């Protein structure tokens, strides 16, 4: 019997959430894990660009996945891309081709919907996805050290970011990715979605365990640099950041301001999927390693040539954009 692909809603969604919760709960309770998903779908970007699908065998959920409708700038052209996340097969069905079948059907649908590429992050050995013609995109994670300013934090106006800053952030993002061969094309709704997603995760976590900061440097009533950072267990992940000035000095100073608030004996470890073209003078790259989750991509139509190999320095992909 051929399995059927259905939208994961109602009891199917509850089954998918029950199945995937042990693996991807991020420390949330089961109830908050469900709330986090539903809340993402209520955002303007999420409601139009995100859903979850399941391959079902009658009443049983075999496999499931998240689908994102992304916009990618690739070699100077904007492409609609299917983003695939959270591919999961119920343990009782593993090794029977469920995941492969679901992926094949998602790729088929994507072609008919006009998407030109598919992308995913592999948390498993990439061979499984390579057999489906996905190729890895090199992506580096940096551990960053900030030169701490002696004599106090730099004097500049730093405040919490909000709605009015989004258009400046989109401009900074676009300028940064203009020189890259591969970067997401980030709209205001998409940036808002990513920040909301991080805040939701912090807000739904046990109090005091996880925090999200969204800070901007303001000059002339405009955000001229910004940073979104999640903080947990003494580790900071810079989710995304930008500076109107290509040298990034205000972004570096923003990090100095943040660190000046920290007690000096407890300096955080700072990590980021930082674009290699942006190294503020106050920053030192202490380590660079390939990201644990492997970004992979494939064209959806045969008539398109395979991608020429990409180098990590040609890719801009913030941790905030991880899906
Ligand atoms: C990975 C997963 C989705 C595969 O689902 P499935 O329906 O069993 O997959 P299929 O039957 O279509 O294909 C089986 C193939 O998956 C691959 N595979 C399964 N688990 C794997 C793993 N942990 N690492 C690498 N490859 C794996 C193997 O190549 C396997 O081939 P084999 O049966 O010849 O050994 C499933 O094992 C799962 O849900 N794992 C937990 C969640 C997860 O890690 N998801 C991947 C996120 S990127």
Boltz pocket constraint, residues with backbone or C-beta under 6 A from the ligand:
constraints:
  - pocket:
      binder: B
      contacts: [[A, 23], [A, 63], [A, 86], [A, 87], [A, 88], [A, 89], [A, 90], [A, 93], [A, 94], [A, 95], [A, 96], [A, 97], [A, 98], [A, 99], [A, 100], [A, 101], [A, 121], [A, 122], [A, 123], [A, 124], [A, 125], [A, 126], [A, 127], [A, 128]]
      max_distance: 6.0
